Amino acid sequence: MAPVVADIALDEKDTFVVARLNNDENGETIRKYLVRGQPIYLVFQDGKIVGRFGGAMPKDQFVQKILSALNIEGN
């Protein structure tokens, strides 16, 4: 999924921000957000989690999940 996420970060840079977190260096954050498995994707809006999903999926489905969590109409 890493190449897909990187593509989305570039394609959607004017719509939302994609950030990556290193689990080994951020144990406290991992515990705070109850991350149990990988990959996990958390969608934040105004500092709060508005979406949470995991697993591999096609790029368009991934973007739709993010847009839906942010209540933004898809293309």
CHARMM internal coordinates of N, CA and C (Angstrom, degrees):
IC EDIT
DIST 1 N 1 CA 1.4545
DIST 1 CA 1 C 1.5250
ANGL 1 N 1 CA 1 C 111.79
DIST 1 C 2 N 1.3139
ANGL 1 CA 1 C 2 N 118.63
DIHE 1 N 1 CA 1 C 2 N -18.98
DIST 2 N 2 CA 1.4669
ANGL 1 C 2 N 2 CA 120.58
DIHE 1 CA 1 C 2 N 2 CA -176.43
DIST 2 CA 2 C 1.5315
ANGL 2 N 2 CA 2 C 112.78
DIHE 1 C 2 N 2 CA 2 C -55.35
DIST 2 C 3 N 1.3464
ANGL 2 CA 2 C 3 N 119.43
DIHE 2 N 2 CA 2 C 3 N -45.59
DIST 3 N 3 CA 1.4693
ANGL 2 C 3 N 3 CA 118.42
DIHE 2 CA 2 C 3 N 3 CA 178.34
DIST 3 CA 3 C 1.5355
ANGL 3 N 3 CA 3 C 112.45
DIHE 2 C 3 N 3 CA 3 C -64.51
DIST 3 C 4 N 1.3239
ANGL 3 CA 3 C 4 N 117.07
DIHE 3 N 3 CA 3 C 4 N -36.06
DIST 4 N 4 CA 1.4681
ANGL 3 C 4 N 4 CA 120.84
DIHE 3 CA 3 C 4 N 4 CA 178.75
DIST 4 CA 4 C 1.5214
ANGL 4 N 4 CA 4 C 109.97
DIHE 3 C 4 N 4 CA 4 C -65.74
DIST 4 C 5 N 1.3218
ANGL 4 CA 4 C 5 N 117.11
DIHE 4 N 4 CA 4 C 5 N -44.71
DIST 5 N 5 CA 1.4639
ANGL 4 C 5 N 5 CA 121.17
DIHE 4 CA 4 C 5 N 5 CA 179.51
DIST 5 CA 5 C 1.5298
ANGL 5 N 5 CA 5 C 110.01
DIHE 4 C 5 N 5 CA 5 C -63.31
DIST 5 C 6 N 1.3187
ANGL 5 CA 5 C 6 N 117.43
DIHE 5 N 5 CA 5 C 6 N -41.11
DIST 6 N 6 CA 1.4709
ANGL 5 C 6 N 6 CA 121.07
DIHE 5 CA 5 C 6 N 6 CA 177.84
DIST 6 CA 6 C 1.5310
ANGL 6 N 6 CA 6 C 110.71
DIHE 5 C 6 N 6 CA 6 C -61.88
DIST 6 C 7 N 1.3338
ANGL 6 CA 6 C 7 N 117.40
DIHE 6 N 6 CA 6 C 7 N -42.35
DIST 7 N 7 CA 1.4670
ANGL 6 C 7 N 7 CA 121.03
DIHE 6 CA 6 C 7 N 7 CA 176.77
DIST 7 CA 7 C 1.5204
ANGL 7 N 7 CA 7 C 111.39
DIHE 6 C 7 N 7 CA 7 C -61.51
DIST 7 C 8 N 1.3225
ANGL 7 CA 7 C 8 N 116.23
DIHE 7 N 7 CA 7 C 8 N -44.31
DIST 8 N 8 CA 1.4597
ANGL 7 C 8 N 8 CA 120.88
DIHE 7 CA 7 C 8 N 8 CA -179.93
DIST 8 CA 8 C 1.5210
ANGL 8 N 8 CA 8 C 110.46
DIHE 7 C 8 N 8 CA 8 C -62.66
DIST 8 C 9 N 1.3163
ANGL 8 CA 8 C 9 N 117.06
DIHE 8 N 8 CA 8 C 9 N -41.04
DIST 9 N 9 CA 1.4742
ANGL 8 C 9 N 9 CA 120.97
DIHE 8 CA 8 C 9 N 9 CA 179.29
DIST 9 CA 9 C 1.5256
ANGL 9 N 9 CA 9 C 110.45
DIHE 8 C 9 N 9 CA 9 C -57.31
DIST 9 C 10 N 1.3219
ANGL 9 CA 9 C 10 N 116.77
DIHE 9 N 9 CA 9 C 10 N -40.89
DIST 10 N 10 CA 1.4701
ANGL 9 C 10 N 10 CA 120.00
DIHE 9 CA 9 C 10 N 10 CA 178.50
DIST 10 CA 10 C 1.5193
ANGL 10 N 10 CA 10 C 112.01
DIHE 9 C 10 N 10 CA 10 C -74.82
DIST 10 C 11 N 1.3186
ANGL 10 CA 10 C 11 N 116.49
DIHE 10 N 10 CA 10 C 11 N -46.87
DIST 11 N 11 CA 1.4651
ANGL 10 C 11 N 11 CA 121.10
DIHE 10 CA 10 C 11 N 11 CA -176.62
DIST 11 CA 11 C 1.5240
ANGL 11 N 11 CA 11 C 112.91
DIHE 10 C 11 N 11 CA 11 C -63.82
DIST 11 C 12 N 1.3078
ANGL 11 CA 11 C 12 N 117.09
DIHE 11 N 11 CA 11 C 12 N -34.91
DIST 12 N 12 CA 1.4701
ANGL 11 C 12 N 12 CA 121.78
DIHE 11 CA 11 C 12 N 12 CA -172.79
DIST 12 CA 12 C 1.5297
ANGL 12 N 12 CA 12 C 113.14
DIHE 11 C 12 N 12 CA 12 C -108.47
DIST 12 C 13 N 1.3347
ANGL 12 CA 12 C 13 N 117.53
DIHE 12 N 12 CA 12 C 13 N 17.93
DIST 13 N 13 CA 1.4670
ANGL 12 C 13 N 13 CA 121.11
DIHE 12 CA 12 C 13 N 13 CA -173.75
DIST 13 CA 13 C 1.5252
ANGL 13 N 13 CA 13 C 113.54
DIHE 12 C 13 N 13 CA 13 C -58.71
DIST 13 C 14 N 1.3160
ANGL 13 CA 13 C 14 N 118.22
DIHE 13 N 13 CA 13 C 14 N -23.73
DIST 14 N 14 CA 1.4651
ANGL 13 C 14 N 14 CA 120.96
DIHE 13 CA 13 C 14 N 14 CA 178.25
DIST 14 CA 14 C 1.5289
ANGL 14 N 14 CA 14 C 112.64
DIHE 13 C 14 N 14 CA 14 C -89.31
DIST 14 C 15 N 1.3421
ANGL 14 CA 14 C 15 N 116.51
DIHE 14 N 14 CA 14 C 15 N -5.33
DIST 15 N 15 CA 1.4622
ANGL 14 C 15 N 15 CA 120.98
DIHE 14 CA 14 C 15 N 15 CA -177.44
DIST 15 CA 15 C 1.5235
ANGL 15 N 15 CA 15 C 112.06
DIHE 14 C 15 N 15 CA 15 C -107.42
DIST 15 C 16 N 1.3431
ANGL 15 CA 15 C 16 N 116.66
DIHE 15 N 15 CA 15 C 16 N -44.58
DIST 16 N 16 CA 1.4610
ANGL 15 C 16 N 16 CA 121.28
DIHE 15 CA 15 C 16 N 16 CA 179.15
DIST 16 CA 16 C 1.5253
ANGL 16 N 16 CA 16 C 109.60
DIHE 15 C 16 N 16 CA 16 C -154.07
DIST 16 C 17 N 1.3254
ANGL 16 CA 16 C 17 N 115.81
DIHE 16 N 16 CA 16 C 17 N 165.40
DIST 17 N 17 CA 1.4604
ANGL 16 C 17 N 17 CA 122.77
DIHE 16 CA 16 C 17 N 17 CA -179.13
DIST 17 CA 17 C 1.5165
ANGL 17 N 17 CA 17 C 109.32
DIHE 16 C 17 N 17 CA 17 C -103.25
DIST 17 C 18 N 1.3217
ANGL 17 CA 17 C 18 N 116.84
DIHE 17 N 17 CA 17 C 18 N 136.09
DIST 18 N 18 CA 1.4585
ANGL 17 C 18 N 18 CA 122.53
DIHE 17 CA 17 C 18 N 18 CA 175.35
DIST 18 CA 18 C 1.5258
ANGL 18 N 18 CA 18 C 107.22
DIHE 17 C 18 N 18 CA 18 C -108.47
DIST 18 C 19 N 1.3151
ANGL 18 CA 18 C 19 N 116.43
DIHE 18 N 18 CA 18 C 19 N 128.27
DIST 19 N 19 CA 1.4657
ANGL 18 C 19 N 19 CA 121.27
DIHE 18 CA 18 C 19 N 19 CA 178.13
DIST 19 CA 19 C 1.5221
ANGL 19 N 19 CA 19 C 108.79
DIHE 18 C 19 N 19 CA 19 C -127.44
DIST 19 C 20 N 1.3158
ANGL 19 CA 19 C 20 N 114.92
DIHE 19 N 19 CA 19 C 20 N 152.82
DIST 20 N 20 CA 1.4659
ANGL 19 C 20 N 20 CA 120.79
DIHE 19 CA 19 C 20 N 20 CA -179.10
DIST 20 CA 20 C 1.5222
ANGL 20 N 20 CA 20 C 108.05
DIHE 19 C 20 N 20 CA 20 C -120.76
DIST 20 C 21 N 1.3230
ANGL 20 CA 20 C 21 N 116.27
DIHE 20 N 20 CA 20 C 21 N 144.69
DIST 21 N 21 CA 1.4561
ANGL 20 C 21 N 21 CA 121.67
DIHE 20 CA 20 C 21 N 21 CA -178.06
DIST 21 CA 21 C 1.5201
ANGL 21 N 21 CA 21 C 109.28
DIHE 20 C 21 N 21 CA 21 C -124.77
DIST 21 C 22 N 1.3173
ANGL 21 CA 21 C 22 N 117.05
DIHE 21 N 21 CA 21 C 22 N 129.95
DIST 22 N 22 CA 1.4567
ANGL 21 C 22 N 22 CA 122.43
DIHE 21 CA 21 C 22 N 22 CA 176.86
DIST 22 CA 22 C 1.5261
ANGL 22 N 22 CA 22 C 108.16
DIHE 21 C 22 N 22 CA 22 C -82.72
DIST 22 C 23 N 1.3291
ANGL 22 CA 22 C 23 N 116.18
DIHE 22 N 22 CA 22 C 23 N 115.18
DIST 23 N 23 CA 1.4671
ANGL 22 C 23 N 23 CA 121.26
DIHE 22 CA 22 C 23 N 23 CA -177.38
DIST 23 CA 23 C 1.5180
ANGL 23 N 23 CA 23 C 112.60
DIHE 22 C 23 N 23 CA 23 C -59.56
DIST 23 C 24 N 1.3270
ANGL 23 CA 23 C 24 N 117.18
DIHE 23 N 23 CA 23 C 24 N -40.72
DIST 24 N 24 CA 1.4609
ANGL 23 C 24 N 24 CA 121.32
DIHE 23 CA 23 C 24 N 24 CA -176.72
DIST 24 CA 24 C 1.5263
ANGL 24 N 24 CA 24 C 112.45
DIHE 23 C 24 N 24 CA 24 C -65.38
DIST 24 C 25 N 1.3096
ANGL 24 CA 24 C 25 N 117.18
DIHE 24 N 24 CA 24 C 25 N -29.22
DIST 25 N 25 CA 1.4630
ANGL 24 C 25 N 25 CA 121.45
DIHE 24 CA 24 C 25 N 25 CA -177.59
DIST 25 CA 25 C 1.5219
ANGL 25 N 25 CA 25 C 113.45
DIHE 24 C 25 N 25 CA 25 C -97.61
DIST 25 C 26 N 1.3302
ANGL 25 CA 25 C 26 N 117.60
DIHE 25 N 25 CA 25 C 26 N -3.77
DIST 26 N 26 CA 1.4656
ANGL 25 C 26 N 26 CA 120.82
DIHE 25 CA 25 C 26 N 26 CA -172.98
DIST 26 CA 26 C 1.5228
ANGL 26 N 26 CA 26 C 112.62
DIHE 25 C 26 N 26 CA 26 C -136.10
DIST 26 C 27 N 1.3301
ANGL 26 CA 26 C 27 N 115.65
DIHE 26 N 26 CA 26 C 27 N 47.24
DIST 27 N 27 CA 1.4641
ANGL 26 C 27 N 27 CA 120.47
DIHE 26 CA 26 C 27 N 27 CA -177.74
DIST 27 CA 27 C 1.5067
ANGL 27 N 27 CA 27 C 114.09
DIHE 26 C 27 N 27 CA 27 C -57.07
DIST 27 C 28 N 1.3119
ANGL 27 CA 27 C 28 N 117.34
DIHE 27 N 27 CA 27 C 28 N -38.32
DIST 28 N 28 CA 1.4733
ANGL 27 C 28 N 28 CA 120.61
DIHE 27 CA 27 C 28 N 28 CA -179.16
DIST 28 CA 28 C 1.5289
ANGL 28 N 28 CA 28 C 110.79
DIHE 27 C 28 N 28 CA 28 C -64.23
DIST 28 C 29 N 1.3108
ANGL 28 CA 28 C 29 N 116.02
DIHE 28 N 28 CA 28 C 29 N -42.07
DIST 29 N 29 CA 1.4737
ANGL 28 C 29 N 29 CA 120.02
DIHE 28 CA 28 C 29 N 29 CA 178.67
DIST 29 CA 29 C 1.5197
ANGL 29 N 29 CA 29 C 110.76
DIHE 28 C 29 N 29 CA 29 C -66.49
DIST 29 C 30 N 1.3130
ANGL 29 CA 29 C 30 N 117.05
DIHE 29 N 29 CA 29 C 30 N -40.40
DIST 30 N 30 CA 1.4696
ANGL 29 C 30 N 30 CA 122.11
DIHE 29 CA 29 C 30 N 30 CA 178.25
DIST 30 CA 30 C 1.5322
ANGL 30 N 30 CA 30 C 109.71
DIHE 29 C 30 N 30 CA 30 C -59.37
DIST 30 C 31 N 1.3186
ANGL 30 CA 30 C 31 N 116.62
DIHE 30 N 30 CA 30 C 31 N -44.90
DIST 31 N 31 CA 1.4775
ANGL 30 C 31 N 31 CA 120.37
DIHE 30 CA 30 C 31 N 31 CA 178.24
DIST 31 CA 31 C 1.5245
ANGL 31 N 31 CA 31 C 111.30
DIHE 30 C 31 N 31 CA 31 C -66.89
DIST 31 C 32 N 1.3239
ANGL 31 CA 31 C 32 N 117.04
DIHE 31 N 31 CA 31 C 32 N -41.50
DIST 32 N 32 CA 1.4665
ANGL 31 C 32 N 32 CA 121.21
DIHE 31 CA 31 C 32 N 32 CA -178.64
DIST 32 CA 32 C 1.5263
ANGL 32 N 32 CA 32 C 111.76
DIHE 31 C 32 N 32 CA 32 C -56.68
DIST 32 C 33 N 1.3383
ANGL 32 CA 32 C 33 N 116.37
DIHE 32 N 32 CA 32 C 33 N -40.60
DIST 33 N 33 CA 1.4601
ANGL 32 C 33 N 33 CA 120.45
DIHE 32 CA 32 C 33 N 33 CA -176.94
DIST 33 CA 33 C 1.5249
ANGL 33 N 33 CA 33 C 112.98
DIHE 32 C 33 N 33 CA 33 C -99.10
DIST 33 C 34 N 1.3244
ANGL 33 CA 33 C 34 N 116.18
DIHE 33 N 33 CA 33 C 34 N 14.67
DIST 34 N 34 CA 1.4648
ANGL 33 C 34 N 34 CA 122.99
DIHE 33 CA 33 C 34 N 34 CA 173.43
DIST 34 CA 34 C 1.5268
ANGL 34 N 34 CA 34 C 112.89
DIHE 33 C 34 N 34 CA 34 C 53.84
DIST 34 C 35 N 1.3158
ANGL 34 CA 34 C 35 N 116.08
DIHE 34 N 34 CA 34 C 35 N 44.18
DIST 35 N 35 CA 1.4563
ANGL 34 C 35 N 35 CA 121.02
DIHE 34 CA 34 C 35 N 35 CA 177.87
DIST 35 CA 35 C 1.5178
ANGL 35 N 35 CA 35 C 108.21
DIHE 34 C 35 N 35 CA 35 C -77.22
DIST 35 C 36 N 1.3151
ANGL 35 CA 35 C 36 N 116.84
DIHE 35 N 35 CA 35 C 36 N 121.80
DIST 36 N 36 CA 1.4611
ANGL 35 C 36 N 36 CA 122.19
DIHE 35 CA 35 C 36 N 36 CA -177.93
DIST 36 CA 36 C 1.5215
ANGL 36 N 36 CA 36 C 112.65
DIHE 35 C 36 N 36 CA 36 C -112.66
DIST 36 C 37 N 1.3163
ANGL 36 CA 36 C 37 N 116.65
DIHE 36 N 36 CA 36 C 37 N -34.44
DIST 37 N 37 CA 1.4579
ANGL 36 C 37 N 37 CA 120.90
DIHE 36 CA 36 C 37 N 37 CA -177.52
DIST 37 CA 37 C 1.5184
ANGL 37 N 37 CA 37 C 110.95
DIHE 36 C 37 N 37 CA 37 C -129.67
DIST 37 C 38 N 1.3034
ANGL 37 CA 37 C 38 N 114.51
DIHE 37 N 37 CA 37 C 38 N 168.84
DIST 38 N 38 CA 1.4582
ANGL 37 C 38 N 38 CA 119.63
DIHE 37 CA 37 C 38 N 38 CA -179.33
DIST 38 CA 38 C 1.5165
ANGL 38 N 38 CA 38 C 109.31
DIHE 37 C 38 N 38 CA 38 C -134.82
DIST 38 C 39 N 1.2915
ANGL 38 CA 38 C 39 N 121.41
DIHE 38 N 38 CA 38 C 39 N 145.90
DIST 39 N 39 CA 1.4526
ANGL 38 C 39 N 39 CA 124.47
DIHE 38 CA 38 C 39 N 39 CA -2.35
DIST 39 CA 39 C 1.5241
ANGL 39 N 39 CA 39 C 110.99
DIHE 38 C 39 N 39 CA 39 C -79.14
DIST 39 C 40 N 1.3081
ANGL 39 CA 39 C 40 N 115.12
DIHE 39 N 39 CA 39 C 40 N 148.46
DIST 40 N 40 CA 1.4657
ANGL 39 C 40 N 40 CA 122.44
DIHE 39 CA 39 C 40 N 40 CA 174.98
DIST 40 CA 40 C 1.5173
ANGL 40 N 40 CA 40 C 107.48
DIHE 39 C 40 N 40 CA 40 C -130.03
DIST 40 C 41 N 1.2774
ANGL 40 CA 40 C 41 N 116.48
DIHE 40 N 40 CA 40 C 41 N 139.84
DIST 41 N 41 CA 1.4584
ANGL 40 C 41 N 41 CA 122.07
DIHE 40 CA 40 C 41 N 41 CA -179.29
DIST 41 CA 41 C 1.5170
ANGL 41 N 41 CA 41 C 108.26
DIHE 40 C 41 N 41 CA 41 C -122.12
DIST 41 C 42 N 1.3175
ANGL 41 CA 41 C 42 N 115.65
DIHE 41 N 41 CA 41 C 42 N 125.08
DIST 42 N 42 CA 1.4497
ANGL 41 C 42 N 42 CA 121.65
DIHE 41 CA 41 C 42 N 42 CA 178.61
DIST 42 CA 42 C 1.5201
ANGL 42 N 42 CA 42 C 108.06
DIHE 41 C 42 N 42 CA 42 C -111.78
DIST 42 C 43 N 1.3150
ANGL 42 CA 42 C 43 N 117.19
DIHE 42 N 42 CA 42 C 43 N 135.22
DIST 43 N 43 CA 1.4605
ANGL 42 C 43 N 43 CA 122.22
DIHE 42 CA 42 C 43 N 43 CA 178.89
DIST 43 CA 43 C 1.5210
ANGL 43 N 43 CA 43 C 107.14
DIHE 42 C 43 N 43 CA 43 C -109.96
DIST 43 C 44 N 1.3218
ANGL 43 CA 43 C 44 N 115.76
DIHE 43 N 43 CA 43 C 44 N 121.71
DIST 44 N 44 CA 1.4647
ANGL 43 C 44 N 44 CA 122.17
DIHE 43 CA 43 C 44 N 44 CA -179.49
DIST 44 CA 44 C 1.5150
ANGL 44 N 44 CA 44 C 110.60
DIHE 43 C 44 N 44 CA 44 C -109.25
DIST 44 C 45 N 1.3263
ANGL 44 CA 44 C 45 N 114.43
DIHE 44 N 44 CA 44 C 45 N 144.62
DIST 45 N 45 CA 1.4545
ANGL 44 C 45 N 45 CA 121.04
DIHE 44 CA 44 C 45 N 45 CA 172.19
DIST 45 CA 45 C 1.5220
ANGL 45 N 45 CA 45 C 106.71
DIHE 44 C 45 N 45 CA 45 C -143.40
DIST 45 C 46 N 1.3168
ANGL 45 CA 45 C 46 N 116.10
DIHE 45 N 45 CA 45 C 46 N 124.62
DIST 46 N 46 CA 1.4634
ANGL 45 C 46 N 46 CA 121.77
DIHE 45 CA 45 C 46 N 46 CA -177.45
DIST 46 CA 46 C 1.5240
ANGL 46 N 46 CA 46 C 111.77
DIHE 45 C 46 N 46 CA 46 C 54.53
DIST 46 C 47 N 1.3198
ANGL 46 CA 46 C 47 N 116.91
DIHE 46 N 46 CA 46 C 47 N 38.07
DIST 47 N 47 CA 1.4566
ANGL 46 C 47 N 47 CA 122.64
DIHE 46 CA 46 C 47 N 47 CA 175.54
DIST 47 CA 47 C 1.5196
ANGL 47 N 47 CA 47 C 115.61
DIHE 46 C 47 N 47 CA 47 C 80.37
DIST 47 C 48 N 1.3230
ANGL 47 CA 47 C 48 N 117.75
DIHE 47 N 47 CA 47 C 48 N 3.81
DIST 48 N 48 CA 1.4672
ANGL 47 C 48 N 48 CA 121.38
DIHE 47 CA 47 C 48 N 48 CA -179.20
DIST 48 CA 48 C 1.5222
ANGL 48 N 48 CA 48 C 109.96
DIHE 47 C 48 N 48 CA 48 C -119.70
DIST 48 C 49 N 1.3274
ANGL 48 CA 48 C 49 N 115.78
DIHE 48 N 48 CA 48 C 49 N 147.33
DIST 49 N 49 CA 1.4641
ANGL 48 C 49 N 49 CA 120.33
DIHE 48 CA 48 C 49 N 49 CA 176.42
DIST 49 CA 49 C 1.5218
ANGL 49 N 49 CA 49 C 109.56
DIHE 48 C 49 N 49 CA 49 C -72.67
DIST 49 C 50 N 1.3275
ANGL 49 CA 49 C 50 N 115.82
DIHE 49 N 49 CA 49 C 50 N 123.64
DIST 50 N 50 CA 1.4651
ANGL 49 C 50 N 50 CA 121.13
DIHE 49 CA 49 C 50 N 50 CA 177.62
DIST 50 CA 50 C 1.5300
ANGL 50 N 50 CA 50 C 111.58
DIHE 49 C 50 N 50 CA 50 C -114.99
DIST 50 C 51 N 1.3228
ANGL 50 CA 50 C 51 N 116.34
DIHE 50 N 50 CA 50 C 51 N -6.55
DIST 51 N 51 CA 1.4539
ANGL 50 C 51 N 51 CA 121.02
DIHE 50 CA 50 C 51 N 51 CA 178.38
DIST 51 CA 51 C 1.5120
ANGL 51 N 51 CA 51 C 110.41
DIHE 50 C 51 N 51 CA 51 C -158.21
DIST 51 C 52 N 1.3205
ANGL 51 CA 51 C 52 N 115.30
DIHE 51 N 51 CA 51 C 52 N 149.16
DIST 52 N 52 CA 1.4642
ANGL 51 C 52 N 52 CA 121.68
DIHE 51 CA 51 C 52 N 52 CA -179.57
DIST 52 CA 52 C 1.5211
ANGL 52 N 52 CA 52 C 107.21
DIHE 51 C 52 N 52 CA 52 C -152.53
DIST 52 C 53 N 1.3309
ANGL 52 CA 52 C 53 N 116.16
DIHE 52 N 52 CA 52 C 53 N 123.30
DIST 53 N 53 CA 1.4543
ANGL 52 C 53 N 53 CA 119.67
DIHE 52 CA 52 C 53 N 53 CA 178.08
DIST 53 CA 53 C 1.5169
ANGL 53 N 53 CA 53 C 109.50
DIHE 52 C 53 N 53 CA 53 C -153.76
DIST 53 C 54 N 1.3015
ANGL 53 CA 53 C 54 N 116.33
DIHE 53 N 53 CA 53 C 54 N 164.66
DIST 54 N 54 CA 1.4517
ANGL 53 C 54 N 54 CA 120.50
DIHE 53 CA 53 C 54 N 54 CA -177.77
DIST 54 CA 54 C 1.5114
ANGL 54 N 54 CA 54 C 111.33
DIHE 53 C 54 N 54 CA 54 C -145.15
DIST 54 C 55 N 1.3168
ANGL 54 CA 54 C 55 N 114.46
DIHE 54 N 54 CA 54 C 55 N 174.38
DIST 55 N 55 CA 1.4545
ANGL 54 C 55 N 55 CA 120.70
DIHE 54 CA 54 C 55 N 55 CA 176.60
DIST 55 CA 55 C 1.5085
ANGL 55 N 55 CA 55 C 113.46
DIHE 54 C 55 N 55 CA 55 C 91.02
DIST 55 C 56 N 1.3154
ANGL 55 CA 55 C 56 N 113.75
DIHE 55 N 55 CA 55 C 56 N 169.05
DIST 56 N 56 CA 1.4592
ANGL 55 C 56 N 56 CA 120.92
DIHE 55 CA 55 C 56 N 56 CA 178.99
DIST 56 CA 56 C 1.5193
ANGL 56 N 56 CA 56 C 109.77
DIHE 55 C 56 N 56 CA 56 C -84.40
DIST 56 C 57 N 1.3401
ANGL 56 CA 56 C 57 N 115.36
DIHE 56 N 56 CA 56 C 57 N 145.93
DIST 57 N 57 CA 1.4597
ANGL 56 C 57 N 57 CA 120.64
DIHE 56 CA 56 C 57 N 57 CA 179.00
DIST 57 CA 57 C 1.5252
ANGL 57 N 57 CA 57 C 108.87
DIHE 56 C 57 N 57 CA 57 C -161.17
DIST 57 C 58 N 1.3119
ANGL 57 CA 57 C 58 N 117.47
DIHE 57 N 57 CA 57 C 58 N 162.52
DIST 58 N 58 CA 1.4611
ANGL 57 C 58 N 58 CA 120.34
DIHE 57 CA 57 C 58 N 58 CA 176.58
DIST 58 CA 58 C 1.5274
ANGL 58 N 58 CA 58 C 111.06
DIHE 57 C 58 N 58 CA 58 C -63.05
DIST 58 C 59 N 1.3151
ANGL 58 CA 58 C 59 N 115.39
DIHE 58 N 58 CA 58 C 59 N 152.35
DIST 59 N 59 CA 1.4650
ANGL 58 C 59 N 59 CA 121.81
DIHE 58 CA 58 C 59 N 59 CA -177.57
DIST 59 CA 59 C 1.5266
ANGL 59 N 59 CA 59 C 112.71
DIHE 58 C 59 N 59 CA 59 C -54.13
DIST 59 C 60 N 1.3316
ANGL 59 CA 59 C 60 N 117.76
DIHE 59 N 59 CA 59 C 60 N -46.56
DIST 60 N 60 CA 1.4624
ANGL 59 C 60 N 60 CA 120.10
DIHE 59 CA 59 C 60 N 60 CA -177.33
DIST 60 CA 60 C 1.5273
ANGL 60 N 60 CA 60 C 111.96
DIHE 59 C 60 N 60 CA 60 C -64.42
DIST 60 C 61 N 1.3083
ANGL 60 CA 60 C 61 N 117.36
DIHE 60 N 60 CA 60 C 61 N -36.02
DIST 61 N 61 CA 1.4651
ANGL 60 C 61 N 61 CA 120.94
DIHE 60 CA 60 C 61 N 61 CA 177.34
DIST 61 CA 61 C 1.5338
ANGL 61 N 61 CA 61 C 110.27
DIHE 60 C 61 N 61 CA 61 C -68.11
DIST 61 C 62 N 1.3199
ANGL 61 CA 61 C 62 N 116.77
DIHE 61 N 61 CA 61 C 62 N -40.42
DIST 62 N 62 CA 1.4652
ANGL 61 C 62 N 62 CA 122.35
DIHE 61 CA 61 C 62 N 62 CA 178.42
DIST 62 CA 62 C 1.5292
ANGL 62 N 62 CA 62 C 110.27
DIHE 61 C 62 N 62 CA 62 C -59.69
DIST 62 C 63 N 1.3281
ANGL 62 CA 62 C 63 N 116.33
DIHE 62 N 62 CA 62 C 63 N -48.68
DIST 63 N 63 CA 1.4657
ANGL 62 C 63 N 63 CA 120.99
DIHE 62 CA 62 C 63 N 63 CA 179.57
DIST 63 CA 63 C 1.5237
ANGL 63 N 63 CA 63 C 110.22
DIHE 62 C 63 N 63 CA 63 C -62.06
DIST 63 C 64 N 1.3258
ANGL 63 CA 63 C 64 N 117.53
DIHE 63 N 63 CA 63 C 64 N -43.17
DIST 64 N 64 CA 1.4654
ANGL 63 C 64 N 64 CA 120.57
DIHE 63 CA 63 C 64 N 64 CA 179.86
DIST 64 CA 64 C 1.5276
ANGL 64 N 64 CA 64 C 111.82
DIHE 63 C 64 N 64 CA 64 C -60.82
DIST 64 C 65 N 1.3251
ANGL 64 CA 64 C 65 N 117.75
DIHE 64 N 64 CA 64 C 65 N -38.92
DIST 65 N 65 CA 1.4617
ANGL 64 C 65 N 65 CA 120.89
DIHE 64 CA 64 C 65 N 65 CA 177.93
DIST 65 CA 65 C 1.5283
ANGL 65 N 65 CA 65 C 110.66
DIHE 64 C 65 N 65 CA 65 C -62.45
DIST 65 C 66 N 1.3273
ANGL 65 CA 65 C 66 N 116.70
DIHE 65 N 65 CA 65 C 66 N -41.97
DIST 66 N 66 CA 1.4598
ANGL 65 C 66 N 66 CA 120.52
DIHE 65 CA 65 C 66 N 66 CA 178.31
DIST 66 CA 66 C 1.5150
ANGL 66 N 66 CA 66 C 110.87
DIHE 65 C 66 N 66 CA 66 C -65.70
DIST 66 C 67 N 1.3108
ANGL 66 CA 66 C 67 N 116.74
DIHE 66 N 66 CA 66 C 67 N -49.79
DIST 67 N 67 CA 1.4699
ANGL 66 C 67 N 67 CA 121.05
DIHE 66 CA 66 C 67 N 67 CA -179.39
DIST 67 CA 67 C 1.5228
ANGL 67 N 67 CA 67 C 111.11
DIHE 66 C 67 N 67 CA 67 C -59.92
DIST 67 C 68 N 1.3161
ANGL 67 CA 67 C 68 N 117.05
DIHE 67 N 67 CA 67 C 68 N -40.88
DIST 68 N 68 CA 1.4607
ANGL 67 C 68 N 68 CA 121.53
DIHE 67 CA 67 C 68 N 68 CA 178.69
DIST 68 CA 68 C 1.5291
ANGL 68 N 68 CA 68 C 110.55
DIHE 67 C 68 N 68 CA 68 C -62.67
DIST 68 C 69 N 1.3275
ANGL 68 CA 68 C 69 N 116.77
DIHE 68 N 68 CA 68 C 69 N -44.16
DIST 69 N 69 CA 1.4670
ANGL 68 C 69 N 69 CA 120.96
DIHE 68 CA 68 C 69 N 69 CA 179.47
DIST 69 CA 69 C 1.5258
ANGL 69 N 69 CA 69 C 111.09
DIHE 68 C 69 N 69 CA 69 C -62.21
DIST 69 C 70 N 1.3367
ANGL 69 CA 69 C 70 N 115.79
DIHE 69 N 69 CA 69 C 70 N -34.32
DIST 70 N 70 CA 1.4671
ANGL 69 C 70 N 70 CA 120.71
DIHE 69 CA 69 C 70 N 70 CA -179.62
DIST 70 CA 70 C 1.5246
ANGL 70 N 70 CA 70 C 112.81
DIHE 69 C 70 N 70 CA 70 C -88.77
DIST 70 C 71 N 1.3337
ANGL 70 CA 70 C 71 N 117.14
DIHE 70 N 70 CA 70 C 71 N 0.86
DIST 71 N 71 CA 1.4631
ANGL 70 C 71 N 71 CA 122.87
DIHE 70 CA 70 C 71 N 71 CA -177.19
DIST 71 CA 71 C 1.5147
ANGL 71 N 71 CA 71 C 111.87
DIHE 70 C 71 N 71 CA 71 C 57.01
DIST 71 C 72 N 1.3397
ANGL 71 CA 71 C 72 N 115.48
DIHE 71 N 71 CA 71 C 72 N 45.27
DIST 72 N 72 CA 1.4565
ANGL 71 C 72 N 72 CA 122.29
DIHE 71 CA 71 C 72 N 72 CA 177.01
DIST 72 CA 72 C 1.5203
ANGL 72 N 72 CA 72 C 107.34
DIHE 71 C 72 N 72 CA 72 C -114.02
DIST 72 C 73 N 1.3196
ANGL 72 CA 72 C 73 N 116.94
DIHE 72 N 72 CA 72 C 73 N 135.56
DIST 73 N 73 CA 1.4715
ANGL 72 C 73 N 73 CA 120.97
DIHE 72 CA 72 C 73 N 73 CA 177.63
DIST 73 CA 73 C 1.5101
ANGL 73 N 73 CA 73 C 110.24
DIHE 72 C 73 N 73 CA 73 C -66.08
DIST 73 C 74 N 1.3365
ANGL 73 CA 73 C 74 N 116.75
DIHE 73 N 73 CA 73 C 74 N 136.60
DIST 74 N 74 CA 1.4624
ANGL 73 C 74 N 74 CA 121.93
DIHE 73 CA 73 C 74 N 74 CA 176.95
DIST 74 CA 74 C 1.5001
ANGL 74 N 74 CA 74 C 112.28
DIHE 73 C 74 N 74 CA 74 C -77.08
DIST 74 C 75 N 1.3293
ANGL 74 CA 74 C 75 N 114.93
DIHE 74 N 74 CA 74 C 75 N 169.40
DIST 75 N 75 CA 1.4725
ANGL 74 C 75 N 75 CA 120.15
DIHE 74 CA 74 C 75 N 75 CA -179.96
DIST 75 CA 75 C 1.5089
ANGL 75 N 75 CA 75 C 111.17
DIHE 74 C 75 N 75 CA 75 C -75.76
END
COOR INIT
IC SEED 1 N 1 CA 1 C
IC BUILD
